[in-house]
Structures are given as structure tokens and as C-alpha cells.
């Protein structure tokens, strides 16, 4: 048996990880017509020019993820992908507001995904956590509904804000985030990907973010890097996705090494396995080629990912034990 690799994936969008074959099968079952093969529609094209274009590649998966059966299947298959990729602990996130087109309630949508993750975890032994996102352009009424839904489902451990950044302020969501924290939910926020480091300060100081999704723009703000290091606010970096969305110009110019050497806690994720067309193992090999990373650097970043994981206290010792006995 191959020894388990040490991978912890914190930033993974369920709807960006649906296998193209699954999209095809669900479309057939549901009578949804696809204009082109799912593999083409769901994977970002070379020459993608923005975060907005990247996000649009998820539309085809959203078209078929509108029933409990489809949501369950996407979730359980994500856990299979983690197991095959050496992931010991994986955190799935998605925005329930995008799955209400066929009349499901948010609570039903979340229950189907939670069931799928639990099924996958039971079959594979991968430890999983569930984070609910809402979209940044959504009105506060939506953020409040997501927080209520999250607080009511014990399978949900945290909340997140995703979606377009430029020109869409974070601060209107501050009250809902405060309610989420008061309900004991963990908080991560997408920021500093398409927009500037300034909004990362808002995510931390106004919204109480414990982790930041992407946050590559922190490299332009030395005081912010100091703050991230001092308060152990972990960045969820997704190198391939960061290049595809043009948050960084190329992998060679990715600020990951500058951030790491500045003491900023970093973690590595795929963002969207299908949209980006990568696994965690692919990311490791790319970083090895670009920056000469070896297993010790990998294990250090995976260790900081595990420390930042949204893991209930009762599950943490078992995951840490498996991490300690796994090899890169
Ligand atoms: Zn993301």
C-alpha cells in the first residue's frame, strides 16, 4: 500500500470540482442540454483574462447541481478525489444561494452536501469539514440567511465570502459575519486576489477573518505581512488558479516565496480541481520546479495548513496523528 502523503486542502469549491463525466451524466439524467462537452465548459480556457471569466466556468456545474442527489454525488466524489490525491483533511465550501433554482431550501441544499461529505469520509477515511460561502455581490439578506443556515446545521463549521472583488465592498457583510462568529462559526474570506491588499485589512479588522482566501496582494503591504505573521492569519494560496485569474502574472512571479520568507503562514489548495484542472500533487510538482521546493518545505506548509484547519477539537487529535505518521 502506498503511504499517505501529507496534504491538507483548505480552499476547495465544491462546484468547481465536479468531474466532467459527472456533469455529463447529471445533465443526461436531468434533461439539461450542454452546448459543448462538459470537459470544455467546466475547465478554464488557456488565456483566461480575469477572476470573472474564471468563475463563469463554474456555471455548467451549477446548472446540474440543483437536486439533493446531484449535490450528494458531487460532495462524495470530491472526497474520493481528495483520497486519491493524498489529502488527509479537506475543507469543501460552496454558496447554497446558487443551488435554489429547482425549489430546494438552503437547509436542504446544505444537508445534501453534508451527507455526501459524510458518506465520502466514511468510505475513504479522509477527514472533511464544510464551509458555507455567500457571494460578495449578494445583499445582506442573503448573507444573513446563509449564517442562519450554517448555525442551524452542526456539520457546518465555518463561513466564507466568495465571488467578484473589484468594486464590490466587503464591509456591508460585517454584521452578518459578527453574527456568524457569535454563533461559533469559523471565518475565512476571499480577499486580495483580484482586488488590493487594502480589502484584506477590512476582511481581518471588520469581518474577523481568521484565514484569507488567496490574499496574494499582501506582498505589496509589508505591515500587512507582519500582521498576518503576528496573528497567524493563514493565506489559502492556490498557485495555478492565481495565475489563471491573473491575480499573479506567472507561477515564477507568484509571491509565495516572499510571503513564506516573511513568516506569513501559508497553505496550498487547488481552489477548483476541475475548473483549474489541477490536483494538490500537481501543485507540489509545479512549486518544486519553479522554486526548488523539497519535501521539507511542503511538509512545513502542510503543517501550517493543518494548524489553520477548521477542525472541531474532538477530531483534531486523530487528524494530527495521521499527519504525523504520513510521508511526503
Ligand atoms: Zn476560492
Boltz pocket constraint, residues with backbone or C-beta under 6 A from the ligand:
constraints:
  - pocket:
      binder: B
      contacts: [[A, 11], [A, 13], [A, 162], [A, 190], [A, 213], [A, 271]]
      max_distance: 6.0
